[in-house]
Amino acid sequence: MIHFVGAGPGAPDLITVRGARLLTLADVVIYAGSLVNPELLVLCSPYCEIHDSSGMTLEETVAIMREASESGKDCVRLHTGDPSLYGAIAEQMAELDRLGIAYEVVPGVSSLFGAAAALGTELTQPGVSQSLIITRTEGRTPVPELERLRLLASHHATMALFLSAGLLEQAQEELLAGGYAADTPAAIVYRATWPDEAVYRCTVGTLAACAREHEVGRTAMIIVGSVLDGAGERSKLYDPGFSHGYRNAEGDATCG
């Protein structure tokens, strides 16, 4: 069996309990060495066969999975964050489907949520934004025409940019062209949850300059939106005047 496991954003204790258990049981581990915290490999058995995929091709990675499967071994494919976001697992699963090899996906804590925690912010706040757009700035990997950054920016929702720290001149231009005001709050979170985590608050109009000033060119999450001001309205969930299935509004005895 092949297990695609989300390693979490960086801190080794942010892997899920299930993911950690699978690492302890694995006969073979293939991990994204350029991003995954190597401290997680301490969980592996001393007899575990470990491969760093940072210099490998898809074909080489799948060949190791195939060999493990044919040998009746458990194989963990360890991806950073949550593997469903920019994890390139679809192409791996397609190859495993073609080969008739069984697999499962174990979710992980995304770097996006590690960044939100570092910022101490709620990404969806009543009266400010009830939507979160997860996207990237177009680079070597093209972006579909209807997902151009300036089109998505027109919604003025909270936006999280993956894989964009080295493209902030372009991102800033697109965000402004899409309608975000130059003074819209923004933040660059470098290596969220790692020991050298750093948070740089700025605005949409100063994103690129902020990255240059702090020499951030990779391994950073960009978050944009007015939620970073923390000025949202009070939610209905805990409003004493609001009834729901678990609580009556104050003075209302009719709801149960």
Secondary structure, 3 states (H helix, E strand, C coil): CEEEEECECCCHHHCCHHHHHHHHHCCEEEECCCCCCHHHHHHCCCCCEEEEHHHCCHHHHHHHHHHHHHCCCCEEEEECECCCCCCCHHHHHHHHHHHCCCEEEECCCCHHHHHHHHHCCCCCECCCECCEEEEECCCCCCCCHHHCHHHHHCCCCEEEEECCHHHHHHHHHHHHHHCCCCCCEEEEEECCCCCCCEEEEEEHHHHHHHHHHCCCCCCEEEEECHHHHCCCCCCCCCCCCCCECCECCCCCCCCC
